[in-house]
Amino acid sequence: MKENGVRLKSLLKGLTRLQRIIAATCLISGTVTYLILLASAYAGRVMSKSSSANAVPDYIRYQAMGYTGDTVTTKRRLLLSINEDGALCRSMLCSFDLDLNTLDVLELPPMTLMEGEGYTARLEECYGSDAYSKVLENAAGLRLDGVMDMDTRAFSRIVSALGGLPIVLDGEVEIDGVTLSPGKRLLAGSTASLIAGDRLAYNSGEERARLFSRLFESLAKTLSSRGALVWFSQLMDIIVNQCSTDMTVSQLLELVELSDSIKPEDISIHLLPGQNKDGRYIADKEKTAELLNISFRTKGEELPESELGFG
């Protein structure tokens, strides 16, 4: 035991501050090997990035050559889903712009009607199958780079680990007998879980329908303002042990890095344009096409509304 302690001290002595923080988290969670490798790779990227701090970004060089910014932007698109007892509650299409350092998020109600060759179904009916992400890719005409899934309990723990999330309510909102009064408040993890699991929100008034959008925006801006060093150590145990993803370590690291470069004011949350009709959410194709072309596509990817796969 003493020998192991000496080895541990020797190991920690050679680590950077970021690596020590993550190593400590790993020892508690039992994911030491995975996260030390993750931390080492992240630290290497940071060192590489800092060593070329004076390098001119590609998009600036291209602009000097006569190109416009939207000609050279690169997107990374992640589909984030939250479920409760296996039922889809929230579906968020996150689009990271690697050159302009922005984040756009499209919130899709679970009952959104999707149409394609040989099928018509609500988004929630596809959840849990291999068709889920494919149906969304077809509907939006966008390629996804990764998928991440968590339940409302994991979301609650994330909010709790961050010390709560600030949010401002314009009007009173009632969810399952719980009343949230107007004004500024700090939402605890349990309340955040209640909001995330509110599948009936989209059938209610506008304040309740857009409540999760405000909560998610607060989460994204909180992570952005704190920086990767802080939130990475606070949330990695939850992400590794309570979330599922098809992304590689390298892809995860890329998103972690992006959080350091995206300013809170450069984060935008959009609710899919449309309306409820007979228990289904029908997208406004014209407005949806315009939104996707402006905020979620790169130059040359534009699609007309006739090519979207929304009902």
N, C-alpha and C positions, 0 to 999 in steps of 0.2 A: 504493500500500500504506500509506504514511504517512497519507494522507488518510482511508483507511478506519479506521486505528487511532485517529485523532482522533475520528472519528464514533462508534466503538465506545465509547471512554472517555466521550464526552458522553452516549451512551445509558445506559451503566451508572450514570453519576453521578445520573441522574434516577430510578433505580429504587430500590425498597425493598429491604431485606435479603433477603426471600423471593424477589423477582424476580431479584436478582443471582445467587443460588444456582442458580435454575432456568435462567437465561440461560446460565450457564457450562456447565451440563449439556447444554443444547441445542446449543451450539457444538461440543461433542465428538461428540454423537450425530447431528448433521445435521438435527435437528427443531426448529430455532430458532423459526420462525414459529409453529408450532402451540403450542409450550410457553410462549412469551412471552405469547401471547394467553390461554392457560390460566392462567398466573401472574397476569396483570393482572386477569382476572375474579375469581380467587380472592382477591387482595388487596383488590379492591373489595368483595367480600362480607364479608371480615374487618373492613374499615373500617366498613361499614354496620352490622355486628353489634356492634362495639365502641361505636359512637355511640349505640346503643340498649340499652346494657348494663343500664340501670335499668328497662327495660320489663318488665312482668309477663308471663311466658309465658302463652300462650292456655289451656293445660290447667289452670293455677292459677286463672285467672279463671273458667273453666267450673266448676271444683270449688267456688269460692265461690258460684256460682249454683245449686249443688245437684247438678251432674253428677258422675259417678264418672270416674276416670282412664281406664278402658278404653273409655269412651263416645266419647272424642274423639281417641284415638290414631290416628296416620297411619303406615302402613307403606310401605317401599320394599323390593321383593323382587328379588334378583339371583340368577341361576343361574350358578354358577361351575363350570367343567368343566376337568379335567386329563386329557390323553391322552398316550399313548406310541405313536409310529409310527401315529397315526390311530385307535388303539383306545382307547375310553373306560376310564379308570382310576378317576377320582373325580368324583362329582357332588354339589355342595353347594348347597342352597337357603338363601340368606342373607336374613334378614328384619330390616331396620333399622327401629326404632321412632323416628320423628322427634320425638315429644313426650316420651316417657319415657327417651330416650337409651339404648336397649338394643340388643343384637344377638343374635339366635338363629339358629343354623345347623343345618339338617337334612342329614345325610350319607346319601345313597342309594347302596347297592351297585349296580354296573353291571348285575348280573344280576337286579335287581328286576323282578318280573313286573308288567306294566301291562296293563290291560284297558279297552276302550271299545267303542263301537258299531262292530262290523265288524272288530275287531282284537284280538289277544292277542300281546304281544311283550315281550321283555326290554328294559330301558331302553337297554342298550348297542347293541341292534339298530337303535334309532331315531337314535342319535348320528350326526352328520354330515349329517343331512337337516333339512328345514324342520319335519318332524314332531316332532323331539326336544323342543323347548320346549313345543309344543302338547300333546303326550302327557303331559308332567309337569304342566302347568297343569290338564289334565283330571283327572289322577289325584288331585292334591292339592286341587283346587277353588280354586285361587289364581291371581290374575293376576300375571304377571311384568313388572317394569319394565325389565329389561335382562338381557342374556346376555353373559358373558365366558368366553373359552376360551384355554387355554395348554397347552403340552406340558411334559413333565417337565424338559426342559432349562431352560426359562424359569423353572419353579418353583425349580430348583436355583440359578439365578443370583439369584433374589430372596432366597433364604435366605443365600447367600454375601454379597450386598450388605449384608445386615443384620448380618453378622458371626457367623452361626450362630443357632440357636434352642435355648433351654434346654428340657429335657424330663426327666421322671422315669419310669423303668420299674419296675414292680412285680416283673416276672419276666423271664426270659431269652426273647429273641425271635430266631428265625433266618429270614432272608429270602435266598433264592438263594445259600446257602452262607455268608452273612455273619451272624455272631452278635453281637447287641447284649446286653450284660450288664445286670443290674438296677442301679438306682441313678440318681443325677442325672448328666446329661451335656449337653454342648453339641453339638448335631448340625450337622455341616457340610453344605454344599449337596449334595455327592455322596450322602451318606447320606439326606438329605431326599428326593432324587430317587428313590432306591431304594425308600423307603417309599411315596412317592406313586404309583409305578408298580407296586406290589404288588397286582395284580388278584386274586390267590388268597387275599388276607388274610381275606376274608369266609367262606372255606371252612375256615379254621384256628381255633385256639383264641381265646378272648376277648381275651387280651393283644395278639395280633397283629391281630385284627379291629378293635380300638379304637385301635391305634397312630397311624393317620393322624389320627383325631379329636383326639388329644392334641397332635400336631404342629401341626394347623391352629389349635387353640386357642392354642397358644404363639405362633403367627404373629400371630393377631388381637390378642392381648394385648400383644405386643411393639410392634405398630404403634400401638395405643391409648396405651401408656405413653410412647412417644417423641414423639407429636404429629405433626401434618401437616407442619410446617416441616421436620422431619428426614426422615421416610420419603418425603415427596413428592419431595424432591431426590435421595434415594438410589435410588428405584425407578422414577421416571417414564420414564427411557430404556428400561427393560425393558418396562414396561407399553405404551408407545407402539409400540415396534418388534418386540416378540415376543409380544404378546397380541392377540387379536381381540375386538371387542365391537360391539354394535349400539347402544350408548348414545351420546348426544350429549355434547359438552363440558360443557354445563350439568348433565347428569345425573351425569357423573363428578365434577364439582366438588362436587355435593351430598353424595356419598359421602365425598369427601375431608374436607369440613367436619365430617361426622358423626364421623369418627375423633377429632376434638378434643373432642367432647362425651361420647363413650362411655367409661366407666371400665372398666378390665380386669375388675373383679368383676361387671360387668353384661353380660358376654359368656358365652353358653351354647352348647355344641355337643351335638347329639343324634344318635345313630345311629337310623335308621329301625327302629322296633320290628318284629321278625319273626324268621324263621329260614330256613336253607338247606334246600332239598328238591329232590333230583334236578337239581342244577346251576342251580336258580333260587332267588331270594330271595323268599320269600312274606311280605308285610307282615301284621302283626297289625292288622287294620282297627280294632278297638275301641280299642286303645292309640294307634294312629296318629291316629285321629279326635280323641281327647282331647288329644294333644300339639299337633296343628295348631290346634285351637280355642282352646287356652290361650295358646300362644306365637307363633302365626303369623297369627292373624286379628284383626280389629278387632270391636268390638261389633256384633252383627247379622249377621256373616258366618258364624256357626257352621253346620257341616254334619254330618249324621249319618253314621255309617260306611257306610251303604247307598249313599251318593252319591259315595263315593270310587272312583277308577278304578284301584285296586291289585288285583292278582290274588289 
